[in-house]
Amino acid sequence: MAETKNYAALDQYVHRLITQSSPDHTIWNVEKIRQGVPANWNYIDGCMMTALLSLWEITGEKEYFSFVESFIDAFVEEDGSIRTFKAEGHALDDVNEGRVLFQLYECTGKEKYRRAADFLHRFLQQQPRTREGSWWHKQIYPDQVWLDGIYMAQPFAALYEKHFGSGDYSDTLSQIGTVVRHMRDGKTGLYYHGYDASGKAFWCDRETGLSASFWLRAIGWFSVALADLSGILPEKEAEQLKPVFRDLMRDLAPFADKETGMYFQVVDHPEAQGNYQETSGSSMIAYAMLKGARLGILDPSFAALGQKTFDGIVRTNLSFTGEELNLNHICLVAGLGPENNRRRDGSIAYYLSEPIVENDAKGVAPLLMCYTEIKRR
């Protein structure tokens, strides 16, 4: 791998992030910091825990594993219940952090991790579903399927089946099949952010139920889910995902910026006023390409594309302030609705209006996942 100043500083950057963070306050959770709310179990911290475990796997640095273990221990009780978890919200986002429970259980033997996995599995069994059997994204988003939700819940569901279940992955495959049928655009091959099976949400097309635009990070979440599930599912089931994964990576590649390899916040409208090369979604796509090539699912040329995107991010969006390294151009958050928030209408203008921040885990964690894939090469 190419040795640049920023590459060499990445390990130091990660060390700074974890030494300045604790379960009560993480410096990478910009949403929580801005909201001024107490720490809780959430998908943003969950993304970082997944990335740190991957770094531990590839480097052997005990610091990473120890941080994740102590962090999760602060929320998981001995009976497997999870402090601050609010089941009544039926939020798929809240499942994501549970992905690390399986590896923690395997490495430590602590029964509370298995009990917590059971707890989250029971939660998913009670999740409301659309008429086609897909989980609602949240209680406040009835009948809505978001690309984000595939990443938030399906890898956990598959890992549970693999480690503690009966090995029945049909539900995961069925829900992804629904996304492919309804949310993929036949012209570009890109996926819309959301689908309302009822056709009632103010932001959706009344005929198709689809949102209006292609938001990069939503496609990024879906890309990462496909890459990760390809490594989790048994060969027979994984074969069913491979065409979906290959098609998406093929269809995304032409939208990469020729100089940096990065992708735009609104993927198919780089010319739109205010559109920008967004770090989190670009990192997610680079990770999916690198991992897909390593697993032999994608042509080796995709590893080069992923590497180019990673290098473009490092070159243009890792910046030094004094001795500190910062990751820039991360969209803080975006969504669809609910009814009392009509600003979030899925339009190009909406996605370009959301705050752009630095050092948020939604960008940092995928970049670190890319870093681990590059280290594996």
Summary of the structure (lengths in Angstrom):
residues: 377
radius of gyration: 19.3
end to end distance: 8.3
largest distance: 54.8
contacts: 1320
relative contact order: 0.12
helix: 55%
strand: 8%
